Amino acid sequence: MSSKAESTKKAYVIDTNVLIHDPNSILNFDEHLVVIPITVLEELDKLKNGNKSIAADCRSAIRLIDSVIADSPTERLQKGVPIPRNNGTSHLGKLAIMMNKTGEPPEACLPNDNNDNKIINRVVQMQLENPEYNFVLVTKDINMRLKARGCRIHAEDYHNDQLISDVKQLSTGYHEFEGSFWDRVAHVDTIQRDNGTFHSLARDVFEGALYVNQYVLDDQEFLARIEEVNDEHVLIKHIKRDSLMHQSAWGLQPRNIYQAMALHALLDNDVHLVNLTGPAGSGKTILALAAAIEMTVAHKMYNKIIVTRSTPPLAEDHGFLPGTEEEKMDPWLGAITDNIEALHIQDESPQGSIEYVKERANIQFKALNYIRGRSFQRSLILIDESQNLTPHQMKAIITRAGEGSKVICLGNLAQIDTPYLSPISSGLTYMTERFKGFRHSTSLRLNGIPRSLLAEYAEANL
C-alpha cells in the first residue's frame, strides 16, 4: 500500500437501516469520521412516531445523535463534532451531518428519484469535494450497496454485532464422538457426589472451544454434561442416557437424543436461558411449550408464560386487527396454539384441555412492541421465531426477565424473513455467541425432523 493510501482518512456514511438495527451504531467507528446524511434524519423523523418497535429504535438513535451534537455551532456540523467517550472524559472520532446539495448529480450517477439514490449521489459529490477522505457507505440494504459500488463508492454491511463470519461456527451445544468416548481418555478421576457421578478429564481430550452446560455423547450410549472448564481440566457429569430418553414433560417424551438433551436443559431450573435452533419440524416449539407448561402448572415454578415473536407483518399490521391484544396476536402465534392442540390431541375433550391449560398456565400472548419497559417476575418468557430479531431487540426482551424468570428462544436461522438480517447478523446468533460463557445458559441445535416423514423429506430435498 502506498503512503498516500495509508494516510487517507476514512469517513463512514450511515444509512437509516443501520441506525434502526443498532441505535448506538455511531459510537462503533473508533477514530473515524461518522457522517449522517440529512435524508437519513428525515427518514428517522417519519418513522419515530407510534408504538412500533422500529419507532422506539428511531427515537433512541435520534436522542443519541442529539446528545453528541449538543450545542455545537452549526458551522461545525458538516466538518464533524467530536464524539464523547467514557462519560465525556475523552473524545474519539467525529460526527458530521451531510446536507443535501442542490443541482445536478455528478455524471454517471443515479436519478434523484428516491432516498437511496439521493444518499449515494451525495456521497459521490462528497468524495469529489473531499479527496483527503475515503468515503464508505454503511448500509444493510444489499441492493443499495450494489448501486453504490456501481457509482464507484465503497459500500459495506454493518459488522459490529457480527461475532462470527460463518453460521457454521456457532456451537451446536454438544460434542459428538465416533465409537467410544473413553477410548481417547488416558486418565480420569471419578467423583461420587449426592447429585450424581462426575468425571475429571484432561482438557486435551476435547478439540475446540468448551463451555459449561455443553453435552458430550458417543456412539456407545455414553452421555454427560460439562460442569466446569479450565485450561487443564474438564469436569463432566454423567447422565444415564436411557433415563434421559424416558423423561417427559406434560406427557411429551423426546423422539431422539437431541430432543432429549434439549428437554433436559429446558427442565433444569439452574439454566435461565435456553436457545433452541434447528430446521422446521425438529421439535423446538413443542418441546419448549411442553416444558413450560410442566414447570408452570405441575411444579408451579413460574406464575405465567409470556409468549411473543417478531416478524415484519407483526411489527406493522397487528394493530389494525380487531379484538384484544391476545386476539390480535393469535394469527401470528398460530404455531403455539397448534402445539398446545398437539399436546392434547388424545384427550377426550381437546378443546376443554386447551382452555384449561391456557388458564392454569396463565399463557399470555404479548406483542414485541409493548414489552419494552416492562419487568416480568417469576415468568417463563418464550420467544418464537427469534431469528427475525436484531441484537438490539433481543437485548430489549431478555432484559425484561425479572427475578426467578427463564427465557427460551426458538429459531431457525435458515428461515429469516427480515430483509436487513442474515444468519450471522441475527439477534439469535449474536445472543448465542454472547451467552456461551454464561454458566446459567445453554444453546442446542436440534437434528432430525421427527414431525413427519413428509416434513423430513421436504427439509432434505426442497
MIGU-669330 format. One record per residue (C-alpha): residue in one letter; x, y, z. Coordinates in Angstrom, 2 decimals, decimal comma, m for minus. Example, Ala and Ser with C-alpha at 12.3 -4.5 7.8 and 13.67 -1.06 7.14 Angstrom:
! residues 2
REC  res        u        v        w
REC    a    12,30    m4,50     7,80
REC    s    13,67    m1,06     7,14
***
This chain:
! residues 462
REC  res        u        v        w
REC    m     0,00     0,00     0,00
REC    s     1,29     3,45    m0,87
REC    s     1,97     6,06     1,78
REC    k    m0,82     8,19     0,26
REC    a    m3,34     5,35     0,68
REC    e    m2,14     4,77     4,23
REC    s    m2,64     8,42     5,14
REC    t    m6,17     8,66     3,68
REC    k    m8,75     9,25     6,40
REC    k   m11,98     7,28     6,47
REC    a   m15,49     8,70     6,61
REC    y   m18,37     6,28     7,22
REC    v   m21,76     7,37     5,85
REC    i   m24,51     5,66     7,86
REC    d   m27,80     4,57     6,29
REC    t   m31,15     4,63     8,11
REC    n   m31,45     0,84     8,43
REC    v   m28,14     0,70    10,32
REC    l   m29,39     3,18    12,94
REC    i   m32,62     1,18    13,29
REC    h   m30,68    m2,08    13,54
REC    d   m28,38    m0,60    16,22
REC    p   m29,31     2,87    17,55
REC    n   m25,85     3,11    19,16
REC    s   m24,00     2,35    15,91
REC    i   m22,46     5,84    15,58
REC    l   m20,27     5,01    18,61
REC    n   m18,72     1,98    16,96
REC    f   m16,43     3,53    14,32
REC    d   m13,50     4,31    16,60
REC    e   m11,37     7,27    15,50
REC    h   m13,05     7,75    12,10
REC    l   m15,49    10,38    10,87
REC    v   m19,14     9,27    11,02
REC    v   m21,47    11,04     8,58
REC    i   m25,27    11,15     8,88
REC    p   m27,00    12,34     5,67
REC    i   m29,85    14,80     6,21
REC    t   m32,02    12,37     4,20
REC    v   m31,44     9,75     6,92
REC    l   m32,58    12,18     9,62
REC    e   m35,73    12,85     7,59
REC    e   m36,44     9,11     7,34
REC    l   m35,91     8,67    11,09
REC    d   m38,30    11,55    11,70
REC    k   m41,02     9,88     9,61
REC    l   m40,61     6,54    11,43
REC    k   m40,21     7,78    15,00
REC    n   m43,90     8,00    15,96
REC    g   m46,11     5,22    17,32
REC    n   m45,68     2,10    19,43
REC    k   m43,90     0,04    16,80
REC    s   m40,56    m1,46    17,78
REC    i   m38,95     0,35    14,85
REC    a   m40,25     3,70    16,19
REC    a   m38,55     3,17    19,55
REC    d   m35,25     2,40    17,80
REC    c   m35,58     5,56    15,70
REC    r   m36,20     7,69    18,77
REC    s   m33,22     6,13    20,53
REC    a   m30,94     6,87    17,55
REC    i   m32,20    10,47    17,32
REC    r   m31,59    11,08    21,04
REC    l   m28,02     9,78    20,77
REC    i   m27,25    11,96    17,73
REC    d   m28,69    14,95    19,56
REC    s   m26,61    14,26    22,68
REC    v   m23,40    14,14    20,58
REC    i   m24,19    17,31    18,64
REC    a   m25,49    19,12    21,76
REC    d   m24,90    22,89    21,41
REC    s   m22,17    22,68    18,79
REC    p   m22,04    25,62    16,37
REC    t   m23,89    24,87    13,15
REC    e   m20,83    25,56    11,01
REC    r   m19,03    22,67    12,73
REC    l   m21,72    20,09    11,95
REC    q   m20,54    19,50     8,40
REC    k   m16,87    19,23     9,41
REC    g   m17,55    16,99    12,39
REC    v   m18,24    17,26    16,10
REC    p   m16,02    15,20    18,48
REC    i   m17,83    12,11    19,81
REC    p   m17,60    11,96    23,64
REC    r   m16,45     8,71    25,22
REC    n   m16,23     7,40    28,79
REC    n   m18,99     9,68    30,10
REC    g   m17,46    12,71    28,37
REC    t   m13,95    12,34    29,81
REC    s   m12,44    11,62    26,38
REC    h   m13,27    12,02    22,70
REC    l   m12,63     9,70    19,77
REC    g   m13,90    10,16    16,23
REC    k   m16,25    12,81    14,89
REC    l   m19,89    13,01    13,89
REC    a   m20,96    15,14    10,93
REC    i   m24,28    15,95     9,28
REC    m   m24,21    15,76     5,47
REC    m   m26,58    18,32     3,94
REC    n   m28,15    17,81     0,53
REC    k   m26,67    19,79    m2,32
REC    t   m28,82    21,35    m4,98
REC    g   m28,03    20,99    m8,63
REC    e   m27,48    18,07   m10,96
REC    p   m25,78    14,94    m9,60
REC    p   m22,37    14,01   m10,97
REC    e   m22,26    12,31   m14,33
REC    a   m22,87     8,55   m14,47
REC    c   m24,70     8,58   m11,11
REC    l   m28,30     7,82   m10,26
REC    p   m31,50     9,84   m10,74
REC    n   m32,64    11,64    m7,58
REC    d   m36,00     9,85    m7,54
REC    n   m35,68     8,06    m4,19
REC    n   m33,85     8,49    m0,90
REC    d   m31,30     5,73    m1,51
REC    n   m30,22     7,37    m4,76
REC    k   m30,07    10,80    m3,12
REC    i   m27,72     9,46    m0,45
REC    i   m25,47     7,70    m2,98
REC    n   m25,31    10,78    m5,22
REC    r   m24,42    12,98    m2,26
REC    v   m21,64    10,59    m1,21
REC    v   m20,23    10,75    m4,74
REC    q   m20,23    14,54    m4,51
REC    m   m18,61    14,46    m1,07
REC    q   m15,87    12,15    m2,34
REC    l   m15,08    14,59    m5,17
REC    e   m15,12    17,58    m2,81
REC    n   m13,03    15,90    m0,09
REC    p   m10,36    13,70    m1,76
REC    e    m8,44    13,51     1,53
REC    y   m11,19    11,19     2,83
REC    n   m12,09     7,69     1,72
REC    f   m15,90     7,62     1,96
REC    v   m17,57     4,31     2,85
REC    l   m21,34     3,83     2,72
REC    v   m22,55     1,56     5,55
REC    t   m25,95     0,01     4,87
REC    k   m27,73    m3,26     5,48
REC    d   m29,54    m2,93     2,16
REC    i   m27,76    m5,26    m0,28
REC    n   m29,17    m3,55    m3,37
REC    m   m28,08    m0,13    m2,11
REC    r   m24,56    m1,48    m1,61
REC    l   m24,55    m2,77    m5,18
REC    k   m25,72     0,57    m6,57
REC    a   m23,09     2,42    m4,54
REC    r   m20,34     0,21    m5,85
REC    g   m21,66     0,81    m9,36
REC    c   m21,05     4,52    m8,68
REC    r   m17,50     3,72    m7,52
REC    i   m18,30     4,23    m3,84
REC    h   m17,08     1,65    m1,38
REC    a   m20,02     0,11     0,50
REC    e   m20,13    m2,28     3,47
REC    d   m22,60    m4,07     5,68
REC    y   m22,65    m3,11     9,37
REC    h   m20,42    m5,70    11,01
REC    n   m20,06    m4,53    14,61
REC    d   m22,56    m7,03    16,03
REC    q   m21,49    m9,89    13,75
REC    l   m19,40   m12,01    16,09
REC    i   m18,79   m14,84    13,62
REC    s   m18,05   m14,93     9,90
REC    d   m19,97   m18,13     9,17
REC    v   m23,04   m19,53    10,90
REC    k   m21,33   m22,95    10,87
REC    q   m19,03   m21,59    13,58
REC    l   m21,94   m21,47    16,04
REC    s   m21,73   m24,02    18,82
REC    t   m24,15   m26,92    18,49
REC    g   m24,27   m27,29    22,26
REC    y   m22,80   m30,78    22,25
REC    h   m19,64   m32,71    21,34
REC    e   m20,19   m35,97    19,44
REC    f   m17,55   m38,70    19,29
REC    e   m17,40   m41,68    16,96
REC    g   m17,07   m45,04    18,66
REC    s   m16,39   m44,90    22,39
REC    f   m15,56   m41,61    24,09
REC    w   m13,45   m43,40    26,68
REC    d   m11,05   m44,76    24,05
REC    r    m9,44   m41,30    23,85
REC    v    m9,20   m40,81    27,62
REC    a    m5,85   m41,76    29,16
REC    h    m6,67   m40,78    32,75
REC    v    m9,87   m39,99    34,63
REC    d   m10,72   m39,15    38,23
REC    t   m14,27   m40,21    39,13
REC    i   m16,05   m38,39    41,93
REC    q   m19,28   m39,54    43,58
REC    r   m21,49   m36,80    44,95
REC    d   m25,04   m36,63    46,24
REC    n   m26,23   m35,17    42,96
REC    g   m24,52   m37,70    40,70
REC    t   m21,29   m39,09    39,25
REC    f   m18,63   m36,69    37,96
REC    h   m15,51   m37,33    35,88
REC    s   m12,44   m35,05    35,81
REC    l   m10,56   m35,29    32,50
REC    a    m7,63   m33,60    30,80
REC    r    m8,63   m30,64    28,65
REC    d    m6,80   m32,01    25,61
REC    v    m9,30   m34,88    25,32
REC    f   m11,54   m32,35    23,58
REC    e   m10,93   m30,30    20,46
REC    g   m12,23   m26,77    20,00
REC    a   m13,92   m24,45    22,48
REC    l   m15,63   m25,85    25,58
REC    y   m18,35   m24,22    27,63
REC    v   m20,36   m25,11    30,71
REC    n   m23,67   m26,92    30,01
REC    q   m22,50   m28,40    26,71
REC    y   m23,23   m32,12    26,33
REC    v   m20,87   m34,97    25,48
REC    l   m22,10   m38,10    23,67
REC    d   m20,74   m41,00    21,66
REC    d   m21,92   m44,00    19,63
REC    q   m21,78   m46,29    22,68
REC    e   m24,66   m44,68    24,62
REC    f   m22,40   m42,52    26,81
REC    l   m23,83   m39,12    27,74
REC    a   m22,57   m36,36    30,03
REC    r   m22,75   m32,61    30,54
REC    i   m19,84   m30,24    31,09
REC    e   m19,95   m28,70    34,58
REC    e   m16,58   m26,93    34,87
REC    v   m13,81   m25,97    32,42
REC    n   m10,31   m24,56    32,88
REC    d    m7,08   m24,62    30,88
REC    e    m6,05   m28,05    32,14
REC    h    m9,13   m29,99    33,23
REC    v   m12,78   m30,54    32,37
REC    l   m15,37   m31,77    34,88
REC    i   m18,33   m33,60    33,32
REC    k   m21,43   m35,03    34,97
REC    h   m22,52   m38,48    33,83
REC    i   m26,14   m38,72    32,66
REC    k   m27,97   m42,01    32,17
REC    r   m28,93   m41,93    28,53
REC    d   m31,87   m44,27    28,98
REC    s   m33,32   m42,09    31,73
REC    l   m32,94   m39,02    29,55
REC    m   m34,79   m40,68    26,68
REC    h   m37,67   m41,63    29,01
REC    q   m38,10   m38,23    30,69
REC    s   m41,35   m36,47    29,93
REC    a   m42,88   m33,01    30,14
REC    w   m46,66   m32,65    30,11
REC    g   m46,92   m36,12    28,61
REC    l   m44,39   m35,44    25,85
REC    q   m41,32   m37,67    25,50
REC    p   m38,30   m36,94    23,27
REC    r   m38,04   m38,83    19,99
REC    n   m34,27   m38,64    19,60
REC    i   m31,20   m37,86    21,71
REC    y   m31,08   m34,23    20,56
REC    q   m34,63   m33,62    21,76
REC    a   m33,73   m35,43    25,00
REC    m   m30,80   m33,07    25,65
REC    a   m33,00   m30,08    24,82
REC    l   m35,73   m31,21    27,23
REC    h   m33,13   m31,85    29,92
REC    a   m31,87   m28,26    29,58
REC    l   m35,39   m26,82    29,44
REC    l   m36,39   m28,54    32,70
REC    d   m33,20   m27,56    34,54
REC    n   m34,16   m24,70    36,87
REC    d   m30,49   m23,68    37,14
REC    v   m30,44   m22,80    33,43
REC    h   m32,05   m19,38    32,98
REC    l   m31,62   m19,02    29,23
REC    v   m32,14   m21,77    26,64
REC    n   m31,64   m21,27    22,88
REC    l   m33,04   m23,96    20,60
REC    t   m32,18   m23,80    16,92
REC    g   m32,76   m26,29    14,15
REC    p   m34,74   m26,96    10,97
REC    a   m38,51   m26,81    10,72
REC    g   m40,08   m29,89    12,26
REC    s   m37,21   m30,66    14,64
REC    g   m39,49   m30,16    17,66
REC    k   m38,28   m26,83    19,06
REC    t   m41,68   m25,29    19,80
REC    i   m43,49   m28,33    21,14
REC    l   m40,58   m29,23    23,45
REC    a   m40,37   m25,68    24,80
REC    l   m44,13   m25,43    25,28
REC    a   m44,43   m28,81    27,00
REC    a   m41,58   m27,94    29,37
REC    a   m43,08   m24,51    30,04
REC    i   m46,50   m25,95    30,92
REC    e   m44,92   m28,70    33,05
REC    m   m42,87   m26,20    35,07
REC    t   m45,72   m23,70    35,41
REC    v   m48,76   m25,92    36,05
REC    a   m47,33   m29,10    37,58
REC    h   m44,35   m27,71    39,53
REC    k   m45,55   m24,09    39,97
REC    m   m42,05   m22,75    39,36
REC    y   m43,43   m19,82    37,35
REC    n   m46,54   m17,68    37,65
REC    k   m47,15   m17,27    33,94
REC    i   m45,92   m17,99    30,44
REC    i   m45,22   m14,95    28,24
REC    v   m45,22   m15,79    24,53
REC    t   m44,01   m13,38    21,85
REC    r   m42,44   m13,34    18,43
REC    s   m41,33   m10,81    15,87
REC    t   m42,00   m10,88    12,15
REC    p   m42,21    m7,93     9,74
REC    p   m46,03    m8,15     9,49
REC    l   m46,35    m8,33    13,27
REC    a   m44,41    m5,12    13,72
REC    e   m46,63    m3,26    11,27
REC    d   m50,09    m4,77    10,91
REC    h   m51,31    m6,38    14,11
REC    g   m52,66    m3,10    15,48
REC    f   m55,27    m2,98    12,71
REC    l   m56,80    m6,34    13,58
REC    p   m59,92    m6,34    15,76
REC    g   m60,08    m7,56    19,34
REC    t   m57,86    m7,67    22,42
REC    e   m54,07    m7,86    22,37
REC    e   m54,26   m11,66    22,64
REC    e   m56,77   m11,86    19,79
REC    k   m54,58    m9,58    17,66
REC    m   m51,55   m11,75    18,36
REC    d   m53,34   m15,04    17,69
REC    p   m52,79   m15,12    13,89
REC    w   m49,04   m14,63    14,39
REC    l   m48,74   m17,16    17,20
REC    g   m50,63   m19,95    15,49
REC    a   m47,63   m22,27    15,98
REC    i   m48,09   m22,01    19,76
REC    t   m51,81   m22,81    19,55
REC    d   m51,10   m25,69    17,15
REC    n   m48,62   m27,23    19,57
REC    i   m50,94   m26,86    22,55
REC    e   m53,50   m28,78    20,49
REC    a   m50,89   m31,41    19,61
REC    l   m50,14   m31,97    23,31
REC    h   m53,85   m32,70    23,98
REC    i   m54,92   m34,36    20,75
REC    q   m55,60   m37,65    22,53
REC    d   m57,75   m36,12    25,27
REC    e   m61,49   m36,84    25,38
REC    s   m62,18   m33,13    25,11
REC    p   m59,17   m31,49    23,43
REC    q   m60,73   m28,03    23,33
REC    g   m61,56   m28,17    27,03
REC    s   m57,99   m29,26    27,82
REC    i   m56,58   m26,41    25,76
REC    e   m58,66   m23,80    27,57
REC    y   m57,77   m25,42    30,91
REC    v   m54,03   m25,24    30,16
REC    k   m54,20   m21,65    28,92
REC    e   m55,95   m20,63    32,12
REC    r   m53,88   m22,68    34,60
REC    a   m50,54   m21,85    32,96
REC    n   m51,64   m18,22    32,58
REC    i   m50,37   m18,13    28,99
REC    q   m50,22   m14,53    27,78
REC    f   m49,51   m13,54    24,19
REC    k   m47,58   m10,27    24,10
REC    a   m46,66    m8,09    21,15
REC    l   m42,98    m7,22    20,99
REC    n   m43,94    m3,56    20,62
REC    y   m45,41    m3,45    24,14
REC    i   m42,72    m5,42    26,02
REC    r   m40,26    m2,53    26,28
REC    g   m40,06    m1,03    29,74
REC    r   m41,82    m3,93    31,47
REC    s   m40,43    m6,36    34,03
REC    f   m41,68    m9,96    34,28
REC    q   m41,17   m11,65    37,66
REC    r   m41,26   m15,46    38,00
REC    s   m42,26   m15,73    34,37
REC    l   m41,26   m18,09    31,61
REC    i   m40,65   m15,93    28,52
REC    l   m40,95   m17,88    25,28
REC    i   m39,65   m16,08    22,15
REC    d   m40,70   m17,82    18,95
REC    e   m39,08   m17,10    15,54
REC    s   m36,29   m15,24    17,33
REC    q   m34,05   m15,41    14,25
REC    n   m36,00   m12,38    12,99
REC    l   m34,89   m10,18    15,90
REC    t   m31,99    m7,76    15,75
REC    p   m29,35    m7,89    18,51
REC    h   m30,81    m4,66    19,91
REC    q   m34,33    m6,14    20,03
REC    m   m33,03    m9,34    21,61
REC    k   m31,40    m7,35    24,37
REC    a   m34,61    m5,38    24,91
REC    i   m36,57    m8,60    25,51
REC    i   m34,07   m10,54    27,63
REC    t   m33,53    m7,60    29,97
REC    r   m37,27    m7,76    30,77
REC    a   m36,66   m11,02    32,69
REC    g   m37,00   m10,30    36,39
REC    e   m36,24   m12,36    39,50
REC    g   m37,00   m16,06    39,10
REC    s   m37,71   m15,84    35,34
REC    k   m36,48   m18,01    32,49
REC    v   m36,11   m17,17    28,79
REC    i   m36,45   m19,69    25,96
REC    c   m35,50   m18,59    22,45
REC    l   m36,57   m20,63    19,43
REC    g   m35,41   m20,08    15,89
REC    n   m34,37   m21,44    12,53
REC    l   m31,52   m19,43    11,01
REC    a   m32,41   m20,82     7,58
REC    q   m35,79   m19,03     7,66
REC    i   m35,09   m15,34     8,22
REC    d   m37,89   m13,10     6,94
REC    t   m36,49    m9,69     7,91
REC    p   m34,93    m8,00     4,85
REC    y   m31,91    m6,50     6,63
REC    l   m30,91    m9,56     8,67
REC    s   m28,80   m12,58     7,75
REC    p   m27,88   m15,70     9,74
REC    i   m24,68   m14,08    11,02
REC    s   m26,30   m10,73    11,90
REC    s   m29,43   m12,19    13,51
REC    g   m30,04   m11,39    17,15
REC    l   m30,32   m15,13    17,83
REC    t   m26,76   m15,67    16,56
REC    y   m25,50   m12,62    18,45
REC    m   m27,07   m13,74    21,72
REC    t   m25,85   m17,33    21,33
REC    e   m22,28   m16,09    20,98
REC    r   m22,55   m13,55    23,82
REC    f   m24,01   m16,03    26,30
REC    k   m21,88   m19,08    25,53
REC    g   m19,66   m18,34    28,55
REC    f   m22,58   m17,75    30,94
REC    r   m22,92   m20,77    33,21
REC    h   m26,69   m20,36    33,55
REC    s   m27,39   m20,63    29,83
REC    t   m27,19   m23,24    27,11
REC    s   m27,71   m23,39    23,36
REC    l   m28,64   m26,53    21,42
REC    r   m29,05   m27,26    17,74
REC    l   m31,66   m29,96    17,14
REC    n   m31,12   m32,51    14,37
REC    g   m33,60   m34,75    12,66
REC    i   m37,18   m33,97    11,56
REC    p   m39,45   m36,09    13,78
REC    r   m42,55   m34,06    12,80
REC    s   m43,32   m36,48     9,96
REC    l   m41,71   m38,45     7,14
REC    l   m43,09   m35,90     4,70
REC    a   m41,56   m32,94     6,59
REC    e   m38,22   m34,73     6,84
REC    y   m38,12   m35,43     3,12
REC    a   m39,18   m31,87     2,28
REC    e   m36,47   m30,36     4,52
REC    a   m33,82   m32,52     2,85
REC    n   m34,93   m32,22    m0,78
REC    l   m36,75   m28,94    m1,36
***
